[in-house]
């Protein structure tokens, strides 16, 4: 059975993580329900040179490379972040999980305190109340006490905190190897099989 995931892109550095994750999920045959905040679109432009028109969104704008037979790849469904009546705003719409990648600290604060000001916040609230997997991928340093307390609150509410902190033990040659490390860990949490990085094994 095809699996459904929500992917929200917000205004923290690390746009490469979100697009790579989107490519991998689609290639794995998953349907992805995508929403992007205004700040997220700004980061995509600044970091990757991708200019989006959120009200008149065209998937081609993302310049994705999905390595899969089109008949086997998943489908992407886009919803504007101010669309309060999108399917992902309701707990009756089934999904297998949600990822906010990257997750800005303002989005983290809204999720941690149950403040639903847009579709991203509401979809996260739905995943917590329905006890579905919610993965937050923050990318901020240093962290203030406010950030740390919000991370604890989100974790206590049931979210998985998966910071964008790549490792180097898997044979890093290019920046894409660091990106794939984080994307692989996200996929592991979602239960999506992947071989993006070489798994750890002791070298005696």
URNORCOR-V930917 format. One record per residue. N is the residue number from 1. SS is DSSP state (~ for helix, > for strand, _ for the rest). OMEGA is omega in radians with two decimals (999 if undefined). D_FIRST is the distance of its C-alpha to the first C-alpha in Angstrom with 2 decimals. Layout:
# URNORCOR-V930917
n->[N;N]
ss->[SS;SS]
omega->[OMEGA;OMEGA]
d_first->[D_FIRST;D_FIRST]
This chain:
# URNORCOR-V930917
n->[1;2;3;4;5;6;7;8;9;10;11;12;13;14;15;16;17;18;19;20;21;22;23;24;25;26;27;28;29;30;31;32;33;34;35;36;37;38;39;40;41;42;43;44;45;46;47;48;49;50;51;52;53;54;55;56;57;58;59;60;61;62;63;64;65;66;67;68;69;70;71;72;73;74;75;76;77;78;79;80;81;82;83;84;85;86;87;88;89;90;91;92;93;94;95;96;97;98;99;100;101;102;103;104;105;106;107;108;109;110;111;112;113;114;115;116;117;118;119;120;121;122;123;124;125;126;127;128;129;130;131;132;133;134;135;136;137;138;139;140;141;142;143;144;145;146;147;148;149;150;151;152;153;154;155;156;157;158;159;160;161;162;163;164;165;166;167;168;169;170;171;172;173;174;175;176;177;178;179;180;181;182;183;184;185;186;187;188;189;190;191;192;193;194;195;196;197;198;199;200;201;202;203;204]
ss->[_;_;_;>;>;>;>;>;>;_;_;_;_;_;~;~;~;~;~;~;~;~;~;~;~;~;~;_;_;_;>;>;>;>;>;>;_;~;~;~;~;~;~;~;~;~;~;~;_;_;_;_;_;_;_;_;_;_;~;~;~;~;_;_;_;_;_;_;_;_;_;_;_;_;_;>;>;>;_;_;_;_;_;_;_;_;~;~;~;_;_;_;_;_;_;_;_;>;>;>;>;>;>;_;~;~;~;~;~;~;~;~;_;_;_;_;_;_;~;~;~;~;~;~;~;~;~;~;~;_;_;_;_;>;>;>;>;>;_;_;_;_;_;_;~;~;~;~;~;~;~;~;~;~;~;~;~;_;_;>;>;_;_;_;_;_;_;_;_;_;_;_;_;_;~;~;~;~;~;~;~;~;~;~;~;~;~;~;~;~;_;_;_;_;_;_;_;_;_;_;_;_;_;_]
omega->[-3.13;-3.13;-3.09;3.10;3.02;3.05;3.09;3.12;-3.12;-2.90;2.97;3.08;3.14;-3.13;-3.13;3.11;-3.05;-3.12;3.09;3.09;3.12;3.11;-3.09;3.14;3.12;3.13;3.13;3.11;-3.14;2.98;-3.08;3.10;-2.95;3.00;-3.01;3.11;3.07;-3.14;3.09;3.12;3.09;3.13;3.10;3.13;-3.07;-3.03;-3.05;-3.14;-3.12;-3.13;-3.08;2.96;-3.02;3.12;-3.13;-2.98;3.04;-3.12;-3.13;3.14;-3.06;3.10;-3.11;3.01;-3.10;-3.08;3.13;3.03;-3.12;-3.14;-3.11;-3.11;3.08;-3.13;3.10;3.10;-3.06;3.05;3.11;-3.04;3.09;3.14;-3.06;-3.11;3.07;-3.12;-3.07;3.07;-3.09;3.09;3.13;3.09;-3.02;2.96;3.12;3.11;3.14;3.07;2.97;-2.99;-0.21;-3.13;3.11;3.14;3.08;3.07;3.07;-3.13;3.12;3.14;-3.08;-3.06;3.08;3.14;-3.04;-3.10;3.11;-3.08;-3.14;3.12;-3.10;3.13;3.09;3.10;3.11;-3.11;3.09;-3.09;3.13;-3.14;3.06;-3.10;3.05;-3.10;3.09;-3.11;-3.13;3.07;-3.10;3.07;-0.15;3.14;3.08;3.08;3.08;3.12;-3.09;3.12;3.11;3.08;3.11;3.13;-3.14;3.12;3.12;3.12;3.08;-3.13;3.00;3.11;-3.08;-3.08;3.09;-3.10;-3.06;3.07;-3.07;-3.03;-3.03;3.09;-3.07;3.08;-3.08;3.11;-3.13;3.08;3.09;3.09;-3.11;3.10;-3.13;-3.13;3.10;-3.13;3.08;3.14;3.08;-3.14;3.12;-3.09;3.12;-3.13;3.11;3.07;-3.06;-3.13;3.07;-3.10;-3.11;3.01;-3.13;3.13;-3.09;999]
d_first->[0.00;3.80;6.37;9.68;13.06;16.62;19.25;22.89;25.77;29.15;32.69;33.06;33.80;30.93;29.32;28.45;26.00;24.02;23.87;22.99;20.13;18.90;19.23;17.41;14.33;14.22;14.95;12.05;9.70;9.47;10.88;14.20;16.55;19.93;23.30;26.57;29.83;33.20;34.19;30.96;31.84;35.32;34.14;31.98;35.18;37.46;35.45;33.64;35.67;32.77;34.16;31.84;32.65;30.45;31.52;30.91;28.05;27.13;24.26;26.67;28.91;26.74;27.40;24.06;23.61;19.99;20.15;17.32;17.27;16.95;14.59;12.11;12.99;11.53;13.75;16.40;17.67;21.15;23.14;26.79;27.64;30.05;27.67;27.77;25.82;22.66;19.41;19.04;22.48;21.29;19.82;18.32;15.87;12.88;12.18;11.34;14.81;17.70;20.08;23.60;24.82;27.71;28.74;32.30;34.60;35.08;31.36;31.41;34.36;32.73;29.62;31.87;34.11;31.68;33.33;31.05;32.82;30.00;26.30;25.58;27.51;26.00;22.36;23.41;25.25;22.24;20.20;23.22;23.95;20.44;20.49;17.56;17.92;20.51;21.90;25.28;26.68;30.40;32.85;36.36;39.50;41.69;40.15;42.42;42.69;40.93;37.92;37.91;38.17;35.32;33.11;34.10;33.45;29.94;29.21;30.77;28.57;25.44;24.77;24.36;27.27;26.60;29.70;29.83;32.09;31.33;32.81;34.90;34.56;31.96;34.46;34.66;36.20;34.94;33.78;30.28;30.14;30.76;28.10;25.52;26.57;25.64;22.36;21.48;22.40;20.31;17.19;18.22;18.41;14.92;13.59;12.85;14.50;17.54;20.95;22.77;25.75;27.58;27.05;30.24;32.32;35.98;38.41;41.29]
